[in-house]
Amino acid sequence: MERLYCITRADLPPGDQATQLGHALSAFAVEHAVLHRAWHMAGKNLIYLAAPDRAALEALLAAGIAAGIPLAAFHEPDIAGELTAIAFGEAARKLVSSLPLALRAPKRAA
C-alpha cells in the first residue's frame, strides 16, 4: 500500500483538524495493522484532505463502507461523539479525489 488518506472536516478550527487527522491515522493503525505496516514499509504517502462539514464526511464514510474500502472512523468524545475524521486505505483514491488538502490557508482575493 502506497497511500493513506486522512480526511477531516473543514468546518473545524485548524488545530482541531490536525488533532482529528492524527486520531484517524492512529485508529487506522490499530484497526488495520497489516495494511498500516505495508504502508509504513513501502509507501509512506500520507495525504490529508478536508470535507466541507459533518454531513459530507458522513457521506464519505457511508460510501467507503459500501465500497468495502479499508477505513477507520474517529468520533470525537469532546464534540458529543460527532464524526470528525476518517482514514482510508489507498482504494479510496477515486472516492476522495475531489477533496481539497486539509489545513491549507485560504487563497487571498486579488
C-alpha beads as a LAMMPS data file, in Angstrom:
LAMMPS data file: protein, C-alpha beads

110 atoms
109 bonds

1 atom types
1 bond types

-500.0 500.0 xlo xhi
-500.0 500.0 ylo yhi
-500.0 500.0 zlo zhi

Masses

1 110.0

Atoms # bond

1 1 1 0.000 0.000 0.000
2 1 1 1.475 3.329 -1.047
3 1 1 -1.115 5.893 0.031
4 1 1 -3.074 6.545 3.175
5 1 1 -5.781 9.201 3.024
6 1 1 -6.940 11.017 6.153
7 1 1 -9.966 13.272 5.839
8 1 1 -11.259 15.716 8.414
9 1 1 -13.882 18.449 8.466
10 1 1 -13.052 21.883 7.088
11 1 1 -15.582 23.425 9.497
12 1 1 -13.284 22.668 12.450
13 1 1 -10.537 25.082 13.552
14 1 1 -7.087 24.209 12.111
15 1 1 -5.710 22.906 15.416
16 1 1 -8.714 20.632 15.850
17 1 1 -8.389 19.424 12.258
18 1 1 -4.770 18.417 12.885
19 1 1 -5.719 16.563 16.059
20 1 1 -8.609 14.730 14.409
21 1 1 -6.405 13.673 11.476
22 1 1 -3.958 12.186 13.979
23 1 1 -6.763 10.314 15.726
24 1 1 -7.951 8.819 12.432
25 1 1 -4.435 7.763 11.458
26 1 1 -3.954 6.127 14.846
27 1 1 -7.305 4.324 14.583
28 1 1 -6.360 3.012 11.132
29 1 1 -3.054 1.697 12.506
30 1 1 -4.913 -0.227 15.221
31 1 1 -7.838 -1.474 13.114
32 1 1 -5.794 -2.369 10.016
33 1 1 -2.355 -3.193 11.409
34 1 1 -1.234 -5.270 8.411
35 1 1 -2.222 -2.583 5.894
36 1 1 -0.705 0.153 8.036
37 1 1 2.567 -1.750 8.261
38 1 1 2.599 -2.273 4.474
39 1 1 2.033 1.463 4.000
40 1 1 4.726 2.329 6.514
41 1 1 7.283 -0.006 4.939
42 1 1 6.613 0.703 1.260
43 1 1 4.695 3.871 0.587
44 1 1 4.539 6.449 3.319
45 1 1 2.468 8.807 1.158
46 1 1 0.165 10.419 3.688
47 1 1 -2.489 12.677 2.230
48 1 1 -4.529 14.981 4.483
49 1 1 -7.790 16.179 2.928
50 1 1 -10.849 18.084 4.122
51 1 1 -14.549 17.505 3.583
52 1 1 -16.685 20.643 3.942
53 1 1 -18.650 19.548 7.013
54 1 1 -20.001 16.657 9.087
55 1 1 -22.675 15.709 6.540
56 1 1 -20.095 15.446 3.764
57 1 1 -17.773 13.397 5.985
58 1 1 -20.635 11.085 6.940
59 1 1 -21.455 10.610 3.234
60 1 1 -17.809 9.675 2.567
61 1 1 -17.899 7.186 5.407
62 1 1 -21.063 5.564 4.049
63 1 1 -19.588 5.417 0.533
64 1 1 -16.363 3.882 1.816
65 1 1 -18.209 1.241 3.787
66 1 1 -20.459 0.434 0.809
67 1 1 -17.398 0.067 -1.431
68 1 1 -15.622 -2.189 1.066
69 1 1 -12.648 0.164 1.373
70 1 1 -10.463 -0.380 4.456
71 1 1 -11.080 2.582 6.749
72 1 1 -11.168 3.789 10.315
73 1 1 -13.539 6.494 11.506
74 1 1 -12.939 8.688 14.523
75 1 1 -15.770 10.148 16.601
76 1 1 -14.632 12.888 18.984
77 1 1 -15.939 12.379 22.536
78 1 1 -15.427 16.085 23.307
79 1 1 -17.837 17.030 20.490
80 1 1 -20.754 14.800 21.523
81 1 1 -19.272 11.822 19.684
82 1 1 -19.511 13.507 16.281
83 1 1 -17.626 12.062 13.327
84 1 1 -14.556 14.252 12.878
85 1 1 -12.136 12.262 10.718
86 1 1 -11.687 9.128 8.635
87 1 1 -8.556 7.329 7.448
88 1 1 -8.865 5.330 4.224
89 1 1 -6.601 2.847 2.519
90 1 1 -5.433 3.641 -0.984
91 1 1 -8.506 2.057 -2.582
92 1 1 -10.278 5.331 -1.701
93 1 1 -8.356 7.325 -4.303
94 1 1 -11.340 7.936 -6.604
95 1 1 -13.688 8.490 -3.674
96 1 1 -11.606 11.345 -2.261
97 1 1 -10.040 12.751 -5.441
98 1 1 -12.176 15.900 -5.487
99 1 1 -11.411 16.955 -1.899
100 1 1 -9.008 19.830 -1.203
101 1 1 -5.953 19.493 1.006
102 1 1 -6.630 19.950 4.716
103 1 1 -5.135 22.822 6.686
104 1 1 -4.444 24.812 3.550
105 1 1 -4.526 28.562 4.028
106 1 1 -7.396 30.220 2.157
107 1 1 -6.427 31.922 -1.093
108 1 1 -6.221 35.690 -0.884
109 1 1 -8.563 37.740 -3.004
110 1 1 -6.870 39.561 -5.845

Bonds

1 1 1 2
2 1 2 3
3 1 3 4
4 1 4 5
5 1 5 6
6 1 6 7
7 1 7 8
8 1 8 9
9 1 9 10
10 1 10 11
11 1 11 12
12 1 12 13
13 1 13 14
14 1 14 15
15 1 15 16
16 1 16 17
17 1 17 18
18 1 18 19
19 1 19 20
20 1 20 21
21 1 21 22
22 1 22 23
23 1 23 24
24 1 24 25
25 1 25 26
26 1 26 27
27 1 27 28
28 1 28 29
29 1 29 30
30 1 30 31
31 1 31 32
32 1 32 33
33 1 33 34
34 1 34 35
35 1 35 36
36 1 36 37
37 1 37 38
38 1 38 39
39 1 39 40
40 1 40 41
41 1 41 42
42 1 42 43
43 1 43 44
44 1 44 45
45 1 45 46
46 1 46 47
47 1 47 48
48 1 48 49
49 1 49 50
50 1 50 51
51 1 51 52
52 1 52 53
53 1 53 54
54 1 54 55
55 1 55 56
56 1 56 57
57 1 57 58
58 1 58 59
59 1 59 60
60 1 60 61
61 1 61 62
62 1 62 63
63 1 63 64
64 1 64 65
65 1 65 66
66 1 66 67
67 1 67 68
68 1 68 69
69 1 69 70
70 1 70 71
71 1 71 72
72 1 72 73
73 1 73 74
74 1 74 75
75 1 75 76
76 1 76 77
77 1 77 78
78 1 78 79
79 1 79 80
80 1 80 81
81 1 81 82
82 1 82 83
83 1 83 84
84 1 84 85
85 1 85 86
86 1 86 87
87 1 87 88
88 1 88 89
89 1 89 90
90 1 90 91
91 1 91 92
92 1 92 93
93 1 93 94
94 1 94 95
95 1 95 96
96 1 96 97
97 1 97 98
98 1 98 99
99 1 99 100
100 1 100 101
101 1 101 102
102 1 102 103
103 1 103 104
104 1 104 105
105 1 105 106
106 1 106 107
107 1 107 108
108 1 108 109
109 1 109 110
